[in-house]
Structures are given as structure tokens and as C-alpha cells.
Amino acid sequence: MTAKPPARTRMPRAERETQMLEVAERVFGARGFQAATMDEIAEQVGVTKPLIYDYFGSKEGLLAATIERARHQLLAEVITAWESNPDATPRLRVRAVITAFFDFIDEHDRGFALLRTEGSLIGEAAASVERIRQQTAKALAEGITMLPGFAEVPSRRLVPLVEVIIGGIERLAAYRSESPGMSAQEAAEIVVTTTWDGLASLARA
């Protein structure tokens, strides 16, 4: 009597979703949103295309979910960097957060390449990119207000400077992608050196 083949084990939904998002990040990053196809993503995941539509609704929905996943990962790494050395000087704590940002970009270089081409992002995906900026800026601003001398700084003065820092990180990250060789630590030091006087002036105000 021939033995029956073992039953195929179904992957838990959360695990399958993570797999889809990891593949989507690679494909979108390598090909760009317009050129990437759901057929290619489904083939690399090893599922049918309708299943991906069942999970995410559309190609743009898949892109938005990919960006949202990166947002949560980035926020977790920023918080970890902030809390890793609470006894460090304010400047070093800010530098650690900025370094974590550059480290994250390096680890997700293809995904970040996609985010730089914002002209191709519309609707839900574009909103997800903006949420990354807003949440990162909010987390950094909240952290800075916990530093000695910054507790009384009004948000109307602190938030604009934090926005400048985030913008500087993005532009320097784009430069690094075109001109490799600068480490995340070196990039973070450039941003801190450029902006620290502005932050310190708020603490003295």
C-alpha cells in the first residue's frame, strides 16, 4: 500500500504576510513601483497572485503596507537607540538616534531607494511616507524635551529644527547612496555637527 504524502502545512497568516512584505520590499526597491509586477512578487513568495490581493487589496495597498512595516521597524530602532545609554551627554544621545536612522537606511537600502522617488507614490503610499517623517520627528522632539535644559523649550521652536534634522538625514542618505564610502557614524556626525549649535541655543534660551 502506497503511503499518503504528508499534508501540506499552512503558513500562519501573520508569517505569510511578513514573507510577502519582505519580498515586496526587495522587488519594489529593485524595479521601482511602476515596473514591479504582482506576478513577480507572487512567484517569489510562492503563492498565487489572488492571495496577495486578498491580503492587501491592490498593488498600492501592498506598497503602503511595506512602507508601514518599515515605519514601525524604524521607530523601534530609534527608541532603542535613545534608551540604550541614558547617562550619555545630550549630544551623544541625539547622535545615537541619528546613527540608528542611517543604520536602518543601510539595512533597507532598496526600500529607501524607492522612497526617494516620491513622484511615483500616490494616495495611501504617499501618506505612509509622510507618516514616517512625522512620527520620526515627533519621537525625536519628545526625546529632546527630556534632556537637561530642554524641558521648557516650546514646541514651536523645537519642532521646526527637528524637521530640519530629518530633512538633512534624508538628503545625506540620498548623497551616500550615490557616493558610497561614508559610514552611518560619519553621516550622523555630520548632521549633529551641523545642527547641534541650533539645538543647544534653544536649551540656553
C-alpha positions as YAML, in Angstrom:
chain: A
units: angstrom
residues:
- id: 1
  name: MET
  ca: [0.00, 0.00, 0.00]
- id: 2
  name: THR
  ca: [1.44, 3.36, -1.02]
- id: 3
  name: ALA
  ca: [1.88, 5.81, 1.83]
- id: 4
  name: LYS
  ca: [-0.04, 9.03, 1.52]
- id: 5
  name: PRO
  ca: [2.07, 12.17, 1.09]
- id: 6
  name: PRO
  ca: [2.20, 14.34, 4.20]
- id: 7
  name: ALA
  ca: [-0.44, 17.04, 4.39]
- id: 8
  name: ARG
  ca: [0.80, 20.48, 3.41]
- id: 9
  name: THR
  ca: [1.20, 22.72, 6.42]
- id: 10
  name: ARG
  ca: [-0.49, 26.08, 6.04]
- id: 11
  name: MET
  ca: [1.66, 29.03, 6.98]
- id: 12
  name: PRO
  ca: [0.08, 31.24, 9.67]
- id: 13
  name: ARG
  ca: [-1.38, 34.41, 8.20]
- id: 14
  name: ALA
  ca: [0.97, 36.76, 10.08]
- id: 15
  name: GLU
  ca: [4.01, 34.79, 8.94]
- id: 16
  name: ARG
  ca: [2.81, 34.72, 5.34]
- id: 17
  name: GLU
  ca: [2.13, 38.46, 5.43]
- id: 18
  name: THR
  ca: [5.65, 39.14, 6.68]
- id: 19
  name: GLN
  ca: [7.05, 36.99, 3.88]
- id: 20
  name: MET
  ca: [5.04, 38.90, 1.29]
- id: 21
  name: LEU
  ca: [6.19, 42.25, 2.63]
- id: 22
  name: GLU
  ca: [9.86, 41.23, 2.66]
- id: 23
  name: VAL
  ca: [9.67, 40.10, -0.96]
- id: 24
  name: ALA
  ca: [7.70, 43.20, -1.96]
- id: 25
  name: GLU
  ca: [10.35, 45.46, -0.42]
- id: 26
  name: ARG
  ca: [13.05, 43.75, -2.49]
- id: 27
  name: VAL
  ca: [11.08, 43.82, -5.73]
- id: 28
  name: PHE
  ca: [9.77, 47.38, -5.38]
- id: 29
  name: GLY
  ca: [13.23, 48.58, -4.38]
- id: 30
  name: ALA
  ca: [14.96, 46.84, -7.27]
- id: 31
  name: ARG
  ca: [12.46, 47.66, -10.02]
- id: 32
  name: GLY
  ca: [10.52, 50.68, -8.79]
- id: 33
  name: PHE
  ca: [6.80, 50.73, -8.13]
- id: 34
  name: GLN
  ca: [5.66, 51.13, -11.74]
- id: 35
  name: ALA
  ca: [7.87, 48.39, -13.20]
- id: 36
  name: ALA
  ca: [7.33, 45.84, -10.44]
- id: 37
  name: THR
  ca: [4.52, 43.36, -11.05]
- id: 38
  name: MET
  ca: [2.31, 41.44, -8.67]
- id: 39
  name: ASP
  ca: [3.03, 38.31, -10.75]
- id: 40
  name: GLU
  ca: [6.74, 38.59, -9.97]
- id: 41
  name: ILE
  ca: [6.11, 39.17, -6.28]
- id: 42
  name: ALA
  ca: [3.70, 36.23, -6.08]
- id: 43
  name: GLU
  ca: [6.18, 33.97, -7.86]
- id: 44
  name: GLN
  ca: [9.00, 34.86, -5.47]
- id: 45
  name: VAL
  ca: [6.75, 34.37, -2.44]
- id: 46
  name: GLY
  ca: [5.48, 31.07, -3.83]
- id: 47
  name: VAL
  ca: [1.78, 31.94, -3.74]
- id: 48
  name: THR
  ca: [-0.90, 32.89, -6.24]
- id: 49
  name: LYS
  ca: [-1.43, 36.50, -7.21]
- id: 50
  name: PRO
  ca: [-5.06, 36.48, -5.97]
- id: 51
  name: LEU
  ca: [-3.81, 35.59, -2.50]
- id: 52
  name: ILE
  ca: [-1.69, 38.76, -2.37]
- id: 53
  name: TYR
  ca: [-4.71, 40.78, -3.48]
- id: 54
  name: ASP
  ca: [-6.70, 39.06, -0.73]
- id: 55
  name: TYR
  ca: [-4.15, 40.26, 1.84]
- id: 56
  name: PHE
  ca: [-3.54, 43.79, 0.58]
- id: 57
  name: GLY
  ca: [-6.30, 44.69, -1.85]
- id: 58
  name: SER
  ca: [-4.13, 46.23, -4.56]
- id: 59
  name: LYS
  ca: [-0.56, 46.84, -5.67]
- id: 60
  name: GLU
  ca: [-0.61, 50.25, -4.00]
- id: 61
  name: GLY
  ca: [-2.02, 48.66, -0.85]
- id: 62
  name: LEU
  ca: [0.92, 46.24, -0.83]
- id: 63
  name: LEU
  ca: [3.36, 49.14, -1.24]
- id: 64
  name: ALA
  ca: [1.68, 51.09, 1.56]
- id: 65
  name: ALA
  ca: [1.85, 48.05, 3.86]
- id: 66
  name: THR
  ca: [5.54, 47.63, 3.02]
- id: 67
  name: ILE
  ca: [6.22, 51.25, 3.96]
- id: 68
  name: GLU
  ca: [4.12, 50.96, 7.14]
- id: 69
  name: ARG
  ca: [6.16, 47.93, 8.19]
- id: 70
  name: ALA
  ca: [9.35, 49.93, 7.71]
- id: 71
  name: ARG
  ca: [7.84, 52.76, 9.75]
- id: 72
  name: HIS
  ca: [7.26, 50.52, 12.76]
- id: 73
  name: GLN
  ca: [10.72, 48.99, 12.44]
- id: 74
  name: LEU
  ca: [12.38, 52.40, 12.23]
- id: 75
  name: LEU
  ca: [10.51, 53.75, 15.24]
- id: 76
  name: ALA
  ca: [11.50, 50.70, 17.31]
- id: 77
  name: GLU
  ca: [15.17, 51.14, 16.40]
- id: 78
  name: VAL
  ca: [15.09, 54.88, 17.14]
- id: 79
  name: ILE
  ca: [13.56, 54.23, 20.58]
- id: 80
  name: THR
  ca: [16.13, 51.51, 21.30]
- id: 81
  name: ALA
  ca: [18.96, 53.86, 20.35]
- id: 82
  name: TRP
  ca: [17.55, 56.61, 22.56]
- id: 83
  name: GLU
  ca: [17.20, 54.32, 25.58]
- id: 84
  name: SER
  ca: [20.47, 52.44, 25.14]
- id: 85
  name: ASN
  ca: [22.66, 54.92, 27.04]
- id: 86
  name: PRO
  ca: [20.58, 57.23, 29.25]
- id: 87
  name: ASP
  ca: [23.65, 58.57, 31.05]
- id: 88
  name: ALA
  ca: [25.35, 59.84, 27.89]
- id: 89
  name: THR
  ca: [25.59, 63.54, 27.14]
- id: 90
  name: PRO
  ca: [22.65, 65.10, 25.26]
- id: 91
  name: ARG
  ca: [24.74, 65.46, 22.13]
- id: 92
  name: LEU
  ca: [25.73, 61.77, 22.16]
- id: 93
  name: ARG
  ca: [22.13, 60.66, 22.72]
- id: 94
  name: VAL
  ca: [20.92, 62.68, 19.73]
- id: 95
  name: ARG
  ca: [23.83, 61.36, 17.69]
- id: 96
  name: ALA
  ca: [22.88, 57.75, 18.61]
- id: 97
  name: VAL
  ca: [19.36, 58.29, 17.30]
- id: 98
  name: ILE
  ca: [20.61, 59.79, 14.03]
- id: 99
  name: THR
  ca: [23.10, 56.93, 13.63]
- id: 100
  name: ALA
  ca: [20.24, 54.44, 14.13]
- id: 101
  name: PHE
  ca: [18.37, 56.21, 11.34]
- id: 102
  name: PHE
  ca: [21.30, 55.83, 8.94]
- id: 103
  name: ASP
  ca: [21.85, 52.20, 10.01]
- id: 104
  name: PHE
  ca: [18.22, 51.48, 9.23]
- id: 105
  name: ILE
  ca: [18.51, 53.07, 5.80]
- id: 106
  name: ASP
  ca: [21.61, 50.97, 5.08]
- id: 107
  name: GLU
  ca: [19.77, 47.79, 6.07]
- id: 108
  name: HIS
  ca: [16.81, 48.69, 3.84]
- id: 109
  name: ASP
  ca: [18.69, 50.35, 1.01]
- id: 110
  name: ARG
  ca: [16.41, 49.12, -1.76]
- id: 111
  name: GLY
  ca: [13.30, 50.21, 0.06]
- id: 112
  name: PHE
  ca: [14.81, 53.63, 0.75]
- id: 113
  name: ALA
  ca: [15.71, 53.98, -2.93]
- id: 114
  name: LEU
  ca: [12.02, 53.62, -3.68]
- id: 115
  name: LEU
  ca: [11.05, 56.26, -1.12]
- id: 116
  name: ARG
  ca: [13.36, 58.77, -2.77]
- id: 117
  name: THR
  ca: [11.32, 58.59, -5.98]
- id: 118
  name: GLU
  ca: [8.25, 60.08, -4.35]
- id: 119
  name: GLY
  ca: [6.84, 61.25, -7.66]
- id: 120
  name: SER
  ca: [5.68, 57.67, -8.28]
- id: 121
  name: LEU
  ca: [3.94, 57.41, -4.90]
- id: 122
  name: ILE
  ca: [0.35, 58.46, -4.63]
- id: 123
  name: GLY
  ca: [-2.55, 58.06, -2.26]
- id: 124
  name: GLU
  ca: [-2.08, 55.65, 0.61]
- id: 125
  name: ALA
  ca: [1.59, 55.01, -0.15]
- id: 126
  name: ALA
  ca: [2.47, 58.71, -0.19]
- id: 127
  name: ALA
  ca: [0.60, 59.18, 3.08]
- id: 128
  name: SER
  ca: [2.64, 56.34, 4.60]
- id: 129
  name: VAL
  ca: [5.89, 58.07, 3.62]
- id: 130
  name: GLU
  ca: [4.75, 61.27, 5.29]
- id: 131
  name: ARG
  ca: [3.78, 59.33, 8.44]
- id: 132
  name: ILE
  ca: [7.34, 58.04, 8.64]
- id: 133
  name: ARG
  ca: [8.64, 61.62, 8.67]
- id: 134
  name: GLN
  ca: [6.07, 62.88, 11.14]
- id: 135
  name: GLN
  ca: [6.45, 60.00, 13.57]
- id: 136
  name: THR
  ca: [10.25, 60.11, 13.49]
- id: 137
  name: ALA
  ca: [10.27, 63.88, 14.01]
- id: 138
  name: LYS
  ca: [7.74, 63.57, 16.84]
- id: 139
  name: ALA
  ca: [9.76, 60.85, 18.58]
- id: 140
  name: LEU
  ca: [12.98, 62.85, 18.30]
- id: 141
  name: ALA
  ca: [11.35, 66.05, 19.53]
- id: 142
  name: GLU
  ca: [9.80, 64.26, 22.50]
- id: 143
  name: GLY
  ca: [13.13, 62.71, 23.36]
- id: 144
  name: ILE
  ca: [14.96, 66.05, 23.20]
- id: 145
  name: THR
  ca: [12.48, 67.65, 25.61]
- id: 146
  name: MET
  ca: [13.56, 65.03, 28.17]
- id: 147
  name: LEU
  ca: [17.18, 66.20, 28.03]
- id: 148
  name: PRO
  ca: [18.62, 68.60, 30.62]
- id: 149
  name: GLY
  ca: [17.85, 72.18, 29.66]
- id: 150
  name: PHE
  ca: [15.24, 71.35, 27.01]
- id: 151
  name: ALA
  ca: [12.13, 70.66, 29.09]
- id: 152
  name: GLU
  ca: [10.82, 74.22, 28.81]
- id: 153
  name: VAL
  ca: [11.58, 74.72, 25.12]
- id: 154
  name: PRO
  ca: [8.26, 75.42, 23.33]
- id: 155
  name: SER
  ca: [7.35, 73.05, 20.52]
- id: 156
  name: ARG
  ca: [7.00, 75.96, 18.07]
- id: 157
  name: ARG
  ca: [10.77, 76.45, 18.37]
- id: 158
  name: LEU
  ca: [11.88, 72.83, 18.72]
- id: 159
  name: VAL
  ca: [9.76, 71.11, 16.06]
- id: 160
  name: PRO
  ca: [10.98, 73.22, 13.10]
- id: 161
  name: LEU
  ca: [14.59, 72.46, 13.98]
- id: 162
  name: VAL
  ca: [13.81, 68.75, 14.28]
- id: 163
  name: GLU
  ca: [12.22, 68.92, 10.82]
- id: 164
  name: VAL
  ca: [15.47, 70.39, 9.53]
- id: 165
  name: ILE
  ca: [17.37, 67.48, 11.10]
- id: 166
  name: ILE
  ca: [15.08, 64.90, 9.48]
- id: 167
  name: GLY
  ca: [15.39, 66.64, 6.12]
- id: 168
  name: GLY
  ca: [19.16, 66.69, 6.47]
- id: 169
  name: ILE
  ca: [19.21, 62.97, 7.22]
- id: 170
  name: GLU
  ca: [17.17, 62.22, 4.11]
- id: 171
  name: ARG
  ca: [19.30, 64.36, 1.83]
- id: 172
  name: LEU
  ca: [22.58, 63.00, 3.20]
- id: 173
  name: ALA
  ca: [21.22, 59.44, 2.88]
- id: 174
  name: ALA
  ca: [20.48, 60.13, -0.79]
- id: 175
  name: TYR
  ca: [24.01, 61.51, -1.26]
- id: 176
  name: ARG
  ca: [25.51, 58.38, 0.38]
- id: 177
  name: SER
  ca: [23.58, 56.13, -1.99]
- id: 178
  name: GLU
  ca: [25.14, 57.92, -4.97]
- id: 179
  name: SER
  ca: [28.59, 58.32, -3.40]
- id: 180
  name: PRO
  ca: [29.29, 55.21, -1.29]
- id: 181
  name: GLY
  ca: [32.02, 55.17, 1.33]
- id: 182
  name: MET
  ca: [30.59, 57.24, 4.18]
- id: 183
  name: SER
  ca: [29.66, 55.17, 7.22]
- id: 184
  name: ALA
  ca: [26.46, 55.66, 9.21]
- id: 185
  name: GLN
  ca: [28.54, 57.00, 12.11]
- id: 186
  name: GLU
  ca: [30.29, 59.54, 9.88]
- id: 187
  name: ALA
  ca: [26.99, 60.65, 8.38]
- id: 188
  name: ALA
  ca: [25.42, 61.05, 11.82]
- id: 189
  name: GLU
  ca: [28.35, 63.16, 12.99]
- id: 190
  name: ILE
  ca: [27.91, 65.49, 10.01]
- id: 191
  name: VAL
  ca: [24.23, 66.00, 10.83]
- id: 192
  name: VAL
  ca: [24.90, 66.57, 14.53]
- id: 193
  name: THR
  ca: [27.80, 68.92, 13.87]
- id: 194
  name: THR
  ca: [25.61, 70.93, 11.50]
- id: 195
  name: THR
  ca: [22.58, 71.15, 13.79]
- id: 196
  name: TRP
  ca: [23.82, 70.92, 17.36]
- id: 197
  name: ASP
  ca: [24.52, 74.63, 17.81]
- id: 198
  name: GLY
  ca: [20.91, 75.30, 16.89]
- id: 199
  name: LEU
  ca: [19.63, 72.77, 19.42]
- id: 200
  name: ALA
  ca: [21.96, 73.97, 22.14]
- id: 201
  name: SER
  ca: [20.85, 77.57, 21.61]
- id: 202
  name: LEU
  ca: [17.29, 76.50, 22.41]
- id: 203
  name: ALA
  ca: [18.40, 74.99, 25.68]
- id: 204
  name: ARG
  ca: [20.10, 78.24, 26.66]
- id: 205
  name: ALA
  ca: [17.18, 80.42, 25.56]
...
